[in-house]
Amino acid sequence: MAQVKITTPLTREAVRNLKAGDSCLISGVIYTARDAAHKRLCELVAQGKELPMDVKDAIIYFVGPTPAKPGQAIGSAGPTTSYRMDAYSPIMIGQGLTGMIGKGKRGPEVVAAMKEHGAVYFGAIGGCGALLSKCIKKAEIVAYEDLGAEAIRRLEVEDFPVIVIIDAEGNNLYESGRAAYLESLK
C-alpha cells in the first residue's frame, strides 16, 4: 500500500493507479454534496440540464460542514455516511465523477458503476472534522445555498488525508482488511 499525492482534477488514468488501502493526500479543488444536493443534481441530469459544477474528473466530499469561525475557511468538516448517496452516485459517476469521499460501506450498484466508468471511493476519518478542516484553504458556495450546511461548496484543499477504500477494480479495503484480520487470528 502506497502513499500517493493527488492533485485534482482526478483523471480516470490516475484513478486506475490507485489501489484499495493506498493512503492519499489530495490537493486542489473538490466539491461538497450530501443527499439533498445529490437528489437535485440527478434531477438536472434526468431533465438534460447543465449541472452547477463540472463533475468530470472531479471529487465530491460527502460533508455538511459547520459554520466557519473568524479567520477560518470553513468549520468542522467531517465525512457523513456515504450509503445515503448510493441512489445517486451511479448517475454522477456516469456523468464523469471520478472520486467520492465519505465514510462507511457502499452498495453493489455504486461499486459496479465505479468499475464500469473508472472511479474510486475514498474514506476520511469520522470524528476528525476539526482536523480535516485545517486542510481546507478556501470554501465557497456554488449551488443550493438554501440547503445551508448541505449546499454545494467548492473547496480548495491542501494535503487532505484519505484512504482508498474501494478502487476502480472493485477491491474493497473493508473486506480485505477484515479478511486479513480474521486470518491473523488463526
N, C-alpha and C positions, 0 to 999 in steps of 0.2 A: 504494500500500500504506500502510495506516494504522497508527498506534499506538493500541491500544484498551485501556482499563481495563475489566476484567471483575470483577464481584462475584457470587459464587455465591449462590443457585442459578443455573445457566446454562439459561435458558428457551429453548424452540425459536424464539421470536421473536428473541432475542438471537443465537442460532446463525445464523439466516438473514442477519443483517447482517455476519457475518464472512466474509472473503474470503481465499483462498489467498494467502499472503505477508504477511498482517497480522501485526504484532508486537504481542503482548498481555502484559499484566501481570494475573495472576489474584490476587484476594484473596477470602478466605472459607474455606469447607470443601471439601476434596477428599478422595478416598479412595485408598488404595493397594491394588493387587491384581496378582499375576502369574499365570502359567498354572495352578499348583496350586489357588489360591484361585478362579480363574475356573471351573475344572472343577467344584469343589464348588458354586459359585453356580448354574451351569447345571443341575446335578443337582437342586438345590432347585426351580428353575423347572420342570423336567420332572415333578417329583413334586407340583407345585402348592403347594409350601410357601413360607412367607414368607422373604424374604432378610434377612440380619443387618443390613443398612442399606438406606435408601431410595435407589434409583438414579434415581428420576425427577428429571430436570433436574440430574443430578449429573455430576461429572467423576471418572474413575478414572485415576490415575497408575500406569503400569507401572514399579514400582520395588521393589527389595528393599534397604532402607537398612541401613547398618552400625549397630552399637550407638552410642547417644549417649554422648559424653564428659560428664564432670561439668559442669553448668551449661548444657548444650545440650538442645534438644527432641528432636533426632534426630542420627544420624551422617550420613556422606556419603550423598546421596540422588540419584544419577544415574539417568537413564532406562535401561530394559532394552529389548531388541529386541522390537518390537511384533508381528511376524508370529506369534510364539508364542501370541498371544491371538486370532489370526484365526478359529480354530474356534469360539470362544466369543463374540466381540464382537457378531456379528449378533443373538444371543439377548439379550444385555444391552441393546443398542440398542432391541430390541423391547420391553424392559421399561421403557424411558423414559430410558436413559442418553443424555446429550447431548454429552459430551466425553470424549476419551481423550487421554492424554499419554504419549508414548514416543519411540522413535527408529526410523528405518527405514521401509521400504515396508509397505503394507497390501494385502491381496488383494482381488480384484474383488467377492467376496461381502460383505466389510466395507463397501466403497465403495457398493455397491448398497443395503445396509441404511441407511447414512448418508443417502443421497439419499431413500430411501423415508420414513424417520422424522424426518429433520432432526437430524443430529449432525455433529460436527466432530472432526478429528484434529489435535492439536497436537504439534509437535516440541519437545523440550527438548534442550539441547546435551549430548551424551555427553562424559564426561571432566571435567565441571564439577560433579560431585556435591557436593563440599565447599562450593562457592559457592552452589549451589542450596539446600543445607540451611539457609543463613542466612535464607532467605525463609520457612522453616517455623518458626512460632512455638510450636506445640503439636502433639504426636503421642500418640495413644493407640490401643492395640489394641482393635478392636471384634469380631473374629472370627478363629477358626483360629489361636490362639496356638501350637498345636503345629507350625505351619509356620515358626516362627522369623522370619527376615528377610522371609519371604513372607506372613506373617499380614496380614490386612486391617487397615489403620490409618485412623483419621480424623485428617486433618491440618488445622490452621488455618494458612493461608498468607497472606503479605502481599507483593504485587507480585512474584509468582512468574513469571519470564520464559519465555514460549513463543512459537512462531511457528505460525500456521495453515498446516499442510501440505496437508490436504485439507479443503475446505469442504463445506457441505451440498448444493452443486450438483455435487460430484464433481470440481471443479477441483483439480489436484494440482500443488503447487509443485515437487516433484521433476521432474515432466515439463515444466512451463512454464519453469522455471529452466534446465533442460538445453537446451531448445529455444532459449531466448533466448541462452544462451552460444554454442551452435553457430552461430546466426545472426550473432553478433558476430564470429565468426572469418572470415566471408565477406568 
